[in-house]
């Protein structure tokens, strides 16, 4: 029982050839899409790295500025004749470095009968009422500095 097979017609052969060509085009398109996705991911990673670099550079600029400010203060330690002016410069530098609204410097005066007191030496950002309140601090002042004594 031999069966004879008919030779495929040219239209079937043409369809198979077109199918193969379309599959090849599809594979190439998929590869192009994959390559574009990789390039996009690489570009996003590079953008993140550049953003991180800009942030680091900004932090370094601030640190350099702070270091120069401290260097300036240290030179005033040698040359400043008025101690109150030096205290004010130190407090201003501390306020700048800490990026705070206010800053102060106090000195501890020991007292044998109490826990001692703190006297205000310099301020930055304080109004007169604040300066008056902090002029002398003891354990009964109701402040965190008083509690620390």
Residue pairs with C-beta under 8 A, 6 or more apart in sequence:
66 96
66 97
69 93
69 96
69 97
70 93
70 97
72 93
73 89
73 90
73 93
76 86
76 89
77 86
80 86
80 89
84 121
84 122
87 105
87 121
87 122
88 122
88 124
90 105
90 122
91 103
91 104
91 105
91 122
91 123
91 124
92 103
92 124
94 100
94 103
94 105
94 124
95 101
95 102
95 103
95 124
95 125
100 125
101 125
102 123
102 124
102 125
102 126
102 130
103 123
103 124
103 125
104 120
104 121
104 122
104 123
104 124
104 126
104 134
105 120
105 121
105 122
105 123
106 118
106 119
106 120
106 121
106 134
106 137
106 145
107 118
107 119
107 121
108 116
108 117
108 118
109 116
109 117
109 118
109 119
110 116
111 117
114 138
114 139
115 138
115 139
115 149
116 138
116 149
117 136
117 137
117 138
117 149
118 136
118 137
118 138
118 145
118 146
118 149
119 135
119 136
120 131
120 134
120 135
120 136
120 137
123 130
123 131
123 134
126 134
133 143
134 143
134 145
137 143
137 145
137 146
137 149
138 146
138 149
139 146
139 147
139 149
140 146
